[in-house]
Amino acid sequence: MRVFLSSDLEGAAGIVDWDQCRPGGGRAYEVGCRLLLGEVNAAIEGAIAGGATSILVNDSHGAMANLPPDEIAGSAEYLSGQHKPLYMMEGLDAGFDAVMFVASHTYNPRAIWEVRLGGHVVGESGINALVATSFGVPIVFLSGDQVACSEARRFLPGCELVTVKESVTRFAGRSLHPTDARALIADGAERAMRRLGAGLGGSPSPGAGSAGAGSAGAGSAAALSLPLVEDSPCLEIDWLTADMAELACSIAGVERTGARTVEISELEPLACYRAFVATIAITRSIVES
């Protein structure tokens, strides 16, 4: 079984500060990358134990070059660097059997206030599900904080969800010890692949429990299947400022519906995602000015 693994950074256990997420953060960034590597490798090792035969890791955070290639487990391929046309989902195609998200978070909080898919608030998982749906590949595993896991339940039936930390405030969180987080991730990834390989239609087995800050989510009770995304999805984006919303409307298919709100609709899922990624790219000129 071929696995596509997309990794962010903010959703990893122990990550609570921007210095841990950007190269300018010095020692803190080195710690952040080490924490992410541990979780990515745990997911890879669990997936292989569950039957995965090949894995592609798409580094999807920041400059998208956060992992030391020679320390990635399982002889996994590594897709890194910018610019990627499909951003966090670059490299995925219909030849893959499963998608996994490690350290899931949200898109560009310096520009976006909230994103809704079909009227429901989504983070990266719901938005990225547009691509998985287009290629017919199920999303079988996700790790992150309790909010990322909660958002994923609506759109990712049967997905194994692993909570590695609890958000307290925007820059505070209670995290599992990295060793415990990695163990839960490995178990969840293995469970997901075994269920996928066996074609199970029941609910996943219970998680391994909690170490005070988070727990292994058991996913939903539904069978593993494609994300619940409509053929012509409606994606609404609330930007932080009105000028961001105005600039986003330079992209074909994006319509302004409020002072800070735009809507992407009447497009098939992959085209909707491409339009969304284009708005992210174009609004960076305002964020970085």
VOBA-1610 file (N, C-alpha, C; in pm, whole numbers, padded with zeros to 5 digits, always signed):
BEGIN
Met+00084-00120+00000Met+00000+00000+00000Met+00087+00125+00000Arg+00051+00220-00085Arg+00125+00346-00097Arg+00061+00452-00009Val+00144+00522+00069Val+00095+00622+00164Val+00152+00759+00131Phe+00064+00859+00130Phe+00103+00999+00117Phe+00091+01062+00255Leu+00201+01116+00307Leu+00203+01175+00441Leu+00238+01323+00429Ser+00146+01408+00470Ser+00168+01553+00469Ser+00191+01600+00612Ser+00303+01667+00636Ser+00336+01709+00772Ser+00338+01861+00784Asp+00273+01910+00888Asp+00287+02050+00927Asp+00382+02053+01046Leu+00377+02157+01127Leu+00466+02161+01243Leu+00392+02206+01368Glu+00301+02303+01353Glu+00237+02361+01472Glu+00160+02259+01554Gly+00113+02152+01491Gly+00032+02055+01562Gly+00110+01950+01640Ala+00243+01956+01639Ala+00323+01857+01711Ala+00322+01884+01862Ala+00334+01779+01940Ala+00342+01793+02085Ala+00464+01876+02123Gly+00443+01973+02213Gly+00553+02058+02259Gly+00569+02188+02182Ile+00498+02204+02070Ile+00508+02326+01990Ile+00405+02426+02038Val+00451+02544+02085Val+00359+02647+02136Val+00400+02788+02096Asp+00511+02803+02027Asp+00565+02936+02002Asp+00616+02946+01859Trp+00602+03065+01798Trp+00647+03082+01660Trp+00796+03058+01643Asp+00877+03086+01745Asp+01021+03063+01731Asp+01051+02915+01708Gln+00963+02828+01752Gln+00982+02685+01729Gln+00947+02645+01586Cys+00887+02737+01512Cys+00831+02704+01381Cys+00901+02773+01265Arg+00999+02859+01291Arg+01063+02932+01181Arg+01215+02933+01197Pro+01285+02928+01087Pro+01432+02922+01093Pro+01495+03033+01175Gly+01433+03151+01179Gly+01487+03261+01257Gly+01476+03239+01407Gly+01411+03131+01446Gly+01394+03104+01588Gly+01514+03044+01657Gly+01620+03016+01579Gly+01743+02965+01638Gly+01727+02830+01705Arg+01771+02822+01830Arg+01768+02697+01905Arg+01625+02643+01918Ala+01528+02734+01935Ala+01389+02690+01949Ala+01342+02620+01822Tyr+01383+02671+01706Tyr+01344+02608+01580Tyr+01407+02470+01566Glu+01530+02455+01610Glu+01596+02324+01606Glu+01518+02223+01690Val+01470+02268+01806Val+01390+02180+01891Val+01259+02145+01821Gly+01195+02245+01758Gly+01070+02220+01686Gly+01087+02118+01576Cys+01193+02130+01498Cys+01218+02034+01390Cys+01243+01894+01444Arg+01312+01884+01557Arg+01338+01754+01616Arg+01208+01690+01664Leu+01120+01770+01723Leu+00991+01718+01768Leu+00908+01669+01649Leu+00909+01747+01541Leu+00833+01707+01422Leu+00890+01579+01362Leu+01021+01570+01351Leu+01084+01451+01295Leu+01042+01327+01373Gly+01038+01337+01505Gly+00999+01222+01587Gly+00858+01176+01556Glu+00766+01271+01535Glu+00628+01234+01507Glu+00611+01181+01364Val+00680+01241+01269Val+00675+01190+01132Val+00729+01047+01126Asn+00841+01024+01190Asn+00900+00890+01189Asn+00810+00788+01259Ala+00744+00831+01367Ala+00652+00741+01435Ala+00537+00700+01343Ala+00485+00797+01266Ala+00376+00766+01173Ala+00425+00673+01062Ile+00545+00696+01014Ile+00601+00610+00909Ile+00618+00468+00961Glu+00678+00456+01078Glu+00703+00323+01133Glu+00572+00249+01162Gly+00472+00322+01212Gly+00343+00260+01235Gly+00276+00216+01106Ala+00285+00302+01005Ala+00224+00268+00875Ala+00288+00144+00815Ile+00420+00136+00824Ile+00491+00018+00769Ile+00452-00108+00846Ala+00441-00096+00979Ala+00399-00211+01059Ala+00258-00256+01022Gly+00177-00161+00973Gly+00041-00192+00935Gly+00024-00236+00791Gly+00134-00240+00715Gly+00126-00291+00579Gly+00165-00195+00469Ala+00203-00072+00502Ala+00246+00022+00399Ala+00374-00028+00332Thr+00380-00014+00201Thr+00498-00060+00128Thr+00584+00055+00078Ser+00527+00173+00063Ser+00604+00291+00024Ser+00536+00415+00078Ile+00618+00516+00112Ile+00565+00637+00174Ile+00632+00759+00112Leu+00551+00859+00079Leu+00601+00989+00035Leu+00567+01090+00143Val+00670+01158+00196Val+00650+01262+00297Val+00656+01398+00228Asn+00546+01472+00234Asn+00543+01608+00181Asn+00559+01704+00297Asp+00674+01769+00307Asp+00702+01869+00410Asp+00622+01994+00375Ser+00523+02026+00457Ser+00425+02129+00420Ser+00427+02253+00508His+00528+02267+00591His+00532+02383+00682His+00633+02487+00637Gly+00589+02614+00640Gly+00680+02725+00616Gly+00751+02715+00483Ala+00884+02716+00487Ala+00964+02702+00365Ala+00967+02558+00316Met+00902+02469+00389Met+00884+02329+00348Met+01015+02254+00333Ala+01107+02282+00426Ala+01235+02210+00430Ala+01278+02200+00576Asn+01195+02133+00656Asn+01215+02130+00800Asn+01273+01999+00854Leu+01284+01899+00767Leu+01329+01767+00812Leu+01464+01731+00751Pro+01554+01669+00828Pro+01679+01619+00771Pro+01650+01494+00689Pro+01668+01498+00557Pro+01627+01384+00473Pro+01689+01252+00513Asp+01813+01254+00562Asp+01880+01129+00595Asp+01836+01070+00729Glu+01748+01141+00801Glu+01698+01089+00928Glu+01552+01049+00921Ile+01492+01057+00803Ile+01353+01016+00787Ile+01347+00864+00779Ala+01255+00806+00853Ala+01247+00660+00867Ala+01191+00594+00740Gly+01207+00463+00735Gly+01138+00380+00638Gly+01176+00399+00493Ser+01293+00456+00467Ser+01334+00485+00329Ser+01228+00565+00254Ala+01156+00650+00329Ala+01049+00729+00269Ala+01107+00834+00174Glu+01035+00857+00066Glu+01069+00968-00022Glu+01034+01098+00047Tyr+01106+01205+00012Tyr+01088+01333+00080Tyr+01066+01443-00024Leu+00950+01506-00019Leu+00915+01616-00109Leu+00924+01746-00030Ser+01019+01831-00067Ser+01044+01950+00012Ser+01068+02071-00078Gly+01064+02189-00015Gly+01093+02313-00087Gly+00969+02378-00146Gln+00987+02502-00187Gln+00880+02580-00250Gln+00918+02609-00395His+00824+02642-00480His+00681+02650-00460His+00616+02521-00508Lys+00511+02475-00438Lys+00441+02354-00475Lys+00300+02392-00522Pro+00264+02359-00645Pro+00132+02397-00695Pro+00017+02347-00609Leu+00029+02226-00554Leu-00077+02174-00468Leu-00041+02185-00320Tyr+00058+02266-00289Tyr+00089+02305-00153Tyr+00100+02183-00060Met+00013+02173+00040Met+00024+02064+00136Met-00008+01927+00076Met-00069+01926-00040Met-00110+01800-00103Met-00029+01771-00229Glu+00075+01844-00252Glu+00159+01820-00370Glu+00216+01678-00365Gly+00209+01611-00479Gly+00260+01475-00489Gly+00153+01368-00482Leu+00035+01405-00431Leu-00073+01307-00423Leu-00132+01282-00562Asp-00161+01157-00592Asp-00232+01122-00713Asp-00317+00998-00685Ala-00388+00953-00786Ala-00481+00842-00768Ala-00411+00709-00743Gly-00279+00704-00758Gly-00205+00580-00735Gly-00178+00552-00588Phe-00209+00647-00499Phe-00189+00624-00356Phe-00312+00556-00297Asp-00287+00484-00187Asp-00395+00413-00119Asp-00445+00485+00005Ala-00364+00575+00061Ala-00402+00640+00186Ala-00330+00773+00201Val-00396+00863+00273Val-00337+00992+00311Val-00328+00998+00463Met-00215+01051+00513Met-00198+01075+00655Met-00155+01220+00678Phe-00204+01280+00786Phe-00165+01414+00827Phe-00098+01407+00964Val+00023+01460+00974Val+00095+01463+01101Val+00115+01607+01144Ala+00087+01637+01271Ala+00101+01771+01328Ala+00009+01871+01259Ser-00112+01827+01230Ser-00209+01908+01157Ser-00247+02033+01236His-00272+02141+01163His-00300+02270+01227His-00399+02346+01139Thr-00361+02463+01092Thr-00448+02542+01007Thr-00364+02621+00908Tyr-00430+02682+00810Tyr-00360+02756+00707Tyr-00336+02902+00747Asn-00213+02948+00734Asn-00175+03089+00737Asn-00253+03175+00836Pro-00232+03157+00966Pro-00306+03237+01064Pro-00269+03384+01063Arg-00165+03420+00990Arg-00131+03563+00977Arg-00223+03635+00880Ala-00303+03559+00806Ala-00394+03621+00709Ala-00538+03575+00725Ile-00559+03451+00768Ile-00693+03393+00772Ile-00747+03388+00915Trp-00871+03433+00931Trp-00937+03422+01060Trp-01010+03290+01073Glu-01086+03253+00968Glu-01163+03129+00974Glu-01196+03082+00833Val-01202+02950+00816Val-01244+02890+00689Val-01360+02795+00718Arg-01462+02798+00630Arg-01577+02709+00646Arg-01599+02632+00516Leu-01622+02506+00530Leu-01653+02419+00417Leu-01794+02367+00437Gly-01883+02402+00345Gly-02023+02364+00360Gly-02084+02421+00487Gly-02035+02538+00531Gly-02089+02603+00650Gly-02026+02560+00780His-01932+02464+00776His-01870+02413+00898His-01722+02456+00904Val-01678+02498+01021Val-01540+02543+01038Val-01444+02427+01013Val-01340+02455+00934Val-01240+02352+00903Val-01099+02408+00921Gly-01006+02318+00949Gly-00864+02351+00946Gly-00803+02289+00822Glu-00677+02253+00832Glu-00607+02196+00716Glu-00674+02069+00665Ser-00720+01985+00756Ser-00770+01855+00713Ser-00890+01868+00620Gly-00985+01954+00654Gly-01102+01971+00571Gly-01070+02033+00437Ile-00980+02130+00437Ile-00941+02195+00312Ile-00863+02098+00224Asn-00769+02027+00283Asn-00689+01931+00207Asn-00772+01813+00157Ala-00884+01788+00225Ala-00972+01680+00183Ala-01026+01703+00042Leu-01029+01828-00002Leu-01074+01858-00138Leu-00988+01784-00240Val-00858+01778-00214Val-00765+01712-00307Val-00778+01560-00296Ala-00783+01511-00174Ala-00796+01365-00154Ala-00923+01314-00222Thr-01031+01390-00210Thr-01157+01352-00274Thr-01141+01345-00425Ser-01073+01445-00481Ser-01057+01451-00626Ser-00981+01331-00680Phe-00884+01282-00604Phe-00804+01168-00649Phe-00859+01034-00599Gly-00965+01039-00520Gly-01026+00916-00474Gly-00944+00841-00371Val-00873+00915-00284Val-00786+00852-00183Val-00839+00884-00043Pro-00863+00785+00042Pro-00914+00813+00177Pro-00806+00872+00268Ile-00849+00957+00359Ile-00761+01010+00464Ile-00781+00922+00586Val-00677+00850+00626Val-00693+00745+00726Val-00637+00779+00863Phe-00556+00886+00871Phe-00489+00917+00998Phe-00464+01067+01009Leu-00479+01120+01132Leu-00447+01260+01159Leu-00401+01274+01302Ser-00295+01351+01325Ser-00253+01386+01460Ser-00245+01538+01472Gly-00269+01588+01593Gly-00265+01732+01619Gly-00325+01759+01755Asp-00373+01883+01775Asp-00436+01914+01903Asp-00584+01876+01899Gln-00652+01903+02011Gln-00792+01859+02021Gln-00882+01930+01921Val-00847+02051+01882Val-00929+02125+01786Val-00915+02065+01646Ala-00792+02033+01607Ala-00770+01971+01476Ala-00845+01839+01465Cys-00842+01761+01572Cys-00911+01632+01570Cys-01062+01650+01566Ser-01113+01746+01642Ser-01257+01771+01643Ser-01306+01816+01506Glu-01232+01906+01441Glu-01271+01954+01308Glu-01271+01842+01205Ala-01179+01747+01222Ala-01165+01641+01123Ala-01279+01540+01127Arg-01344+01524+01241Arg-01445+01419+01257Arg-01560+01434+01158Arg-01598+01558+01128Arg-01713+01579+01040Arg-01686+01536+00897Phe-01561+01552+00852Phe-01531+01532+00710Phe-01455+01403+00680Leu-01396+01341+00782Leu-01309+01226+00759Leu-01363+01103+00831Pro-01462+01037+00773Pro-01523+00921+00840Pro-01424+00808+00860Gly-01419+00757+00984Gly-01334+00644+01015Gly-01188+00677+01034Cys-01149+00803+01014Cys-01008+00842+01026Cys-00959+00820+01169Glu-00840+00762+01184Glu-00778+00749+01315Glu-00727+00886+01359Leu-00775+00934+01472Leu-00741+01067+01522Leu-00660+01054+01650Val-00544+01118+01653Val-00456+01111+01770Val-00432+01252+01822Thr-00480+01279+01943Thr-00461+01409+02008Thr-00332+01406+02088Val-00236+01491+02051Val-00107+01492+02121Val-00090+01612+02213Lys-00186+01706+02207Lys-00179+01819+02300Lys-00316+01886+02306Glu-00336+01961+02414Glu-00459+02036+02435Glu-00425+02185+02428Ser-00490+02255+02337Ser-00471+02399+02329Ser-00534+02466+02450Val-00459+02554+02515Val-00509+02629+02631Val-00546+02771+02588Thr-00451+02839+02524Thr-00475+02968+02460Thr-00401+02964+02327Arg-00396+03077+02258Arg-00331+03080+02127Arg-00184+03038+02135Phe-00116+03075+02243Phe+00026+03042+02255Phe+00057+02962+02381Ala-00036+02880+02421Ala-00012+02791+02536Ala-00083+02659+02511Gly-00019+02551+02550Gly-00079+02421+02531Gly-00021+02321+02629Arg-00098+02219+02660Arg-00054+02111+02748Arg-00029+01989+02662Ser+00099+01951+02650Ser+00139+01847+02556Ser+00173+01716+02625Leu+00147+01608+02556Leu+00201+01480+02597Leu+00353+01485+02591His+00419+01402+02669His+00563+01387+02651His+00586+01335+02510Pro+00688+01384+02438Pro+00711+01340+02300Pro+00717+01188+02284Thr+00775+01118+02380Thr+00781+00973+02370Thr+00641+00911+02369Asp+00553+00963+02454Asp+00416+00912+02459Asp+00339+00951+02333Ala+00360+01074+02286Ala+00292+01119+02164Ala+00332+01031+02046Arg+00459+01000+02036Arg+00506+00917+01924Arg+00449+00775+01933Ala+00438+00723+02054Ala+00382+00589+02069Ala+00237+00586+02022Leu+00160+00688+02060Leu+00020+00694+02018Leu+00008+00712+01866Ile+00097+00792+01809Ile+00096+00813+01664Ile+00128+00683+01591Ala+00231+00614+01637Ala+00268+00487+01573Ala+00154+00387+01581Asp+00090+00378+01698Asp-00022+00285+01714Asp-00138+00322+01623Gly-00169+00452+01617Gly-00279+00496+01534Gly-00254+00474+01387Ala-00132+00501+01342Ala-00097+00480+01201Ala-00104+00333+01164Glu-00053+00248+01253Glu-00059+00103+01226Glu-00204+00056+01220Arg-00283+00104+01313Arg-00424+00065+01318Arg-00495+00107+01189Ala-00468+00227+01145Ala-00532+00279+01024Ala-00498+00194+00903Met-00372+00157+00890Met-00330+00080+00774Met-00384-00062+00778Arg-00389-00119+00896Arg-00445-00255+00906Arg-00593-00254+00870Arg-00665-00156+00916Arg-00806-00145+00881Arg-00824-00124+00732Leu-00741-00039+00674Leu-00751-00014+00531Leu-00719-00141+00453Gly-00614-00209+00493Gly-00574-00330+00422Gly-00676-00441+00432Ala-00745-00447+00546Ala-00844-00552+00566Ala-00980-00513+00512Gly-00996-00385+00475Gly-01125-00339+00425Gly-01232-00342+00531Leu-01193-00310+00657Leu-01288-00318+00767Leu-01397-00212+00753Gly-01517-00245+00797Gly-01627-00151+00792Gly-01673-00105+00928Gly-01605-00150+01034Gly-01647-00114+01168Gly-01566+00002+01221Ser-01583+00028+01349Ser-01510+00138+01412Ser-01371+00092+01449Pro-01274+00188+01453Pro-01139+00152+01492Pro-01131+00111+01639Ser-01026+00039+01670Ser-01009-00007+01807Ser-00975+00110+01898Pro-01001+00100+02029Pro-00976+00210+02122Pro-00829+00249+02124Gly-00805+00376+02157Gly-00669+00425+02165Gly-00601+00378+02292Ala-00475+00420+02307Ala-00395+00369+02417Ala-00410+00452+02544Gly-00498+00553+02541Gly-00519+00629+02663Gly-00447+00761+02663Ser-00444+00825+02779Ser-00395+00962+02791Ser-00281+00969+02890Ala-00197+01070+02868Ala-00089+01096+02964Ala-00108+01233+03025Gly-00231+01280+03035Gly-00260+01404+03104Gly-00292+01518+03011Ala-00226+01527+02894Ala-00248+01641+02807Ala-00329+01608+02685Gly-00331+01484+02644Gly-00402+01448+02522Gly-00436+01302+02524Ser-00491+01252+02415Ser-00528+01112+02411Ser-00531+01063+02269Ala-00534+00935+02251Ala-00548+00877+02118Ala-00694+00877+02083Gly-00731+00953+01981Gly-00869+00954+01937Gly-00897+00826+01863Ala-01017+00773+01876Ala-01052+00650+01808Ala-01115+00675+01673Gly-01107+00799+01623Gly-01169+00830+01496Gly-01320+00829+01512Ser-01394+00834+01404Ser-01538+00823+01412Ser-01576+00676+01406Ala-01704+00649+01427Ala-01750+00511+01423Ala-01777+00464+01281Ala-01759+00554+01185Ala-01788+00519+01046Ala-01675+00438+00985Ala-01705+00373+00875Ala-01602+00300+00802Ala-01507+00396+00735Leu-01385+00349+00710Leu-01292+00429+00631Leu-01350+00450+00493Ser-01355+00575+00450Ser-01409+00605+00318Ser-01353+00738+00273Leu-01392+00780+00155Leu-01347+00910+00106Leu-01401+01022+00194Pro-01333+01136+00199Pro-01383+01249+00277Pro-01524+01289+00233Leu-01602+01340+00327Leu-01737+01383+00297Leu-01735+01524+00240Val-01706+01533+00112Val-01697+01661+00042Val-01791+01658-00077Glu-01867+01764-00097Glu-01961+01771-00208Glu-01889+01785-00341Asp-01960+01751-00448Asp-01902+01762-00582Asp-01871+01908-00619Ser-01954+02000-00570Ser-01932+02143-00592Ser-01930+02211-00455Pro-01820+02200-00383Pro-01815+02250-00246Pro-01819+02402-00240Cys-01867+02453-00127Cys-01865+02597-00101Cys-01764+02623+00010Leu-01658+02697-00023Leu-01552+02728+00072Leu-01558+02878+00102Glu-01581+02911+00229Glu-01586+03051+00272Glu-01462+03084+00354Ile-01405+03201+00329Ile-01283+03242+00398Ile-01304+03379+00460Asp-01283+03389+00592Asp-01282+03518+00660Asp-01136+03560+00678Trp-01098+03671+00615Trp-00962+03722+00625Trp-00948+03814+00745Leu-00827+03842+00784Leu-00804+03931+00898Leu-00837+04075+00865Thr-00818+04116+00739Thr-00842+04254+00699Thr-00921+04260+00568Ala-00987+04371+00544Ala-01066+04389+00424Ala-00981+04391+00298Asp-00859+04445+00307Asp-00775+04452+00187Asp-00730+04312+00144Met-00716+04221+00238Met-00685+04083+00201Met-00800+04021+00124Ala-00922+04045+00171Ala-01040+03993+00101Ala-01048+04052-00040Glu-01021+04179-00051Glu-01025+04245-00183Glu-00922+04184-00277Leu-00802+04164-00229Leu-00697+04108-00312Leu-00727+03965-00351Ala-00785+03887-00260Ala-00818+03748-00289Ala-00913+03736-00408Cys-00996+03837-00426Cys-01094+03834-00536Cys-01029+03855-00673Ser-00899+03874-00676Ser-00827+03880-00804Ser-00820+03741-00867Ile-00846+03638-00788Ile-00841+03500-00835Ile-00975+03461-00896Ala-00972+03400-01013Ala-01095+03355-01079Ala-01171+03257-00991Gly-01300+03275-00979Gly-01382+03186-00899Gly-01401+03230-00756Val-01333+03340-00716Val-01343+03391-00579Val-01432+03515-00579Glu-01536+03512-00497Glu-01631+03622-00491Glu-01636+03679-00350Arg-01644+03811-00340Arg-01652+03875-00209Arg-01797+03874-00161Thr-01818+03829-00039Thr-01952+03822+00017Thr-01967+03905+00144Gly-01859+03970+00188Gly-01864+04053+00307Gly-01739+04139+00313Ala-01729+04224+00414Ala-01615+04314+00424Ala-01483+04238+00427Arg-01480+04125+00501Arg-01358+04046+00511Arg-01376+03902+00463Thr-01488+03875+00398Thr-01524+03738+00362Thr-01531+03718+00211Val-01477+03606+00165Val-01489+03568+00025Val-01542+03426+00018Glu-01593+03389-00098Glu-01650+03256-00118Glu-01595+03196-00247Ile-01559+03069-00239Ile-01519+02993-00358Ile-01623+02885-00376Ser-01696+02889-00486Ser-01802+02791-00508Ser-01819+02766-00657Glu-01908+02674-00690Glu-01938+02637-00829Glu-01814+02585-00902Leu-01723+02523-00827Leu-01605+02459-00883Leu-01597+02317-00830Glu-01538+02226-00908Glu-01517+02093-00854Glu-01408+02099-00747Pro-01396+01997-00660Pro-01310+02006-00543Pro-01165+02046-00571Leu-01100+01988-00673Leu-00961+02020-00698Leu-00946+02164-00743Ala-01036+02213-00828Ala-01031+02352-00872Ala-01056+02447-00756Cys-01145+02408-00665Cys-01171+02488-00546Cys-01044+02500-00462Tyr-00975+02389-00444Tyr-00851+02389-00366Tyr-00744+02477-00434Arg-00732+02465-00564Arg-00633+02546-00636Arg-00662+02695-00620Ala-00789+02731-00625Ala-00825+02872-00607Ala-00790+02917-00465Phe-00815+02829-00367Phe-00781+02862-00229Phe-00631+02885-00213Val-00550+02794-00268Val-00404+02807-00259Val-00358+02937-00325Ala-00423+02974-00434Ala-00386+03098-00502Ala-00415+03220-00414Thr-00526+03215-00340Thr-00555+03328-00250Thr-00451+03337-00139Ile-00406+03221-00090Ile-00301+03220+00013Ile-00175+03286-00041Ala-00138+03250-00163Ala-00015+03303-00223Ala-00025+03453-00246Ile-00137+03499-00297Ile-00147+03640-00335Ile-00159+03730-00213Thr-00220+03684-00105Thr-00234+03769+00013Thr-00104+03779+00093Arg-00007+03696+00063Arg+00122+03706+00132Arg+00187+03842+00108Ser+00158+03904-00005Ser+00217+04034-00035Ser+00174+04139+00067Ile+00053+04124+00121Ile+00005+04216+00224Ile+00062+04179+00359Val+00064+04049+00390Val+00116+04004+00520Val+00261+04043+00537Glu+00340+04030+00430Glu+00485+04053+00440Glu+00526+04197+00417Ser+00431+04284+00382Ser+00466+04424+00355Ser+00480+04503+00484
//
